[in-house]
């Protein structure tokens, strides 16, 4: 979900409307939607836990290889073998808001 607060642009009809929403209300609504989005994303990622998924491994960063599942979930895993540009299946052991952690078998 992509969330942003509406800001009227000078010279548009919307900017001339008299019933503008207060900035504090927009902030609160955005905060609630971001929380809901994060919760939904983590629940979606949690469906992978315990399953074997196929990953296109892209690069190594900070000791973890990073890649994506077929449905574009960011995946992280440790490996002594170079995984870059390889499609390898791995077991999902943990779900986070922004990624899943995989156990890579060799």
N, C-alpha and C positions, 0 to 999 in steps of 0.2 A: 504494500500500500504506500502510495506517495502522498504525503500530507504537507500542505502549506497554508499559510494564512493569506486571505485575500487582502490586498492593499489597493485602494482606488488609484487609478492613474489620472493625472491631471488632464483635463480636456475630454474625458470620456463621460458618457451619460451616467455611468455607475458612480463616478466621483461627485456628480451633482445631486445624487439621491439624498434625501433628508434623513432617512432612517438607517444610518450607518451603525454597525455593530461595534460596541466598545472594545478597545484593544485588549483589556483584561479578560473579557469573555472569549475573544479569539484565542488568546494564550491558553486558557483553561481547556477549551475545546480541542485545541491542537495537542495538548499534553495528554488528554484522555484518549484521543485517537492513536497517538504514538504508543501509549501503554497497551491498548487493545491490539495494535498491529504487532508489537513485540510478543505478546502473549500468543497470538495466533501463529506467528512464525515459529516460535519455540515448540508449540504443540504439533505443528506440521513436521518439524525436524524430529521430534520424539517418536514419530511413527517409523523412523528408520532404525531406531535402537534395536539391536539384536538381529538385524537383517544384514545380509550381504548385498552390497551395492557396487555397481561398476562406476569407476571414476576415471576421467581423463586427467591425469596428473600434469600440471603445467610448470611449476617451479618450486624451488626450495627457498624458504625464508625462515630465518630464526630457528633453525633446527627442525622445521616441519615442512613436509611437502604439501603443496596446496593444489587443489584441483576442483572439478565440479562434477556432480552427478548428471545423469541425463536430463533431470528436471531442474538443473542449475542451482543445486544447493552447494554452497562452499564446503569443501571437505578438507580436513587436515589429517596428516598421519606421519609417523616417524618411520624412516627406513634407512638402512645402511647402503642399500642399492639405489642407484640413480633411477628415479621414476619419471623424469621429465619426458613429456610427449608420449607416454604409454597409457594404454587402457588396462587397468588392473582392478580386479574385484577385491573388496576388503569388507570386514565386518564393522558395522557401526556400534560403538561402545558408549557414546555420550552425545547428547544434543545440547546445543547452546542456542541463543537467539539468532546469532549470525552464521553459525556453521555446525557441522557435525565432526566428531572425532572418530577416526577409524583405526582399527587394529589391522596392520598389514602382515599377512603371513608370507613367509618365503620358503 
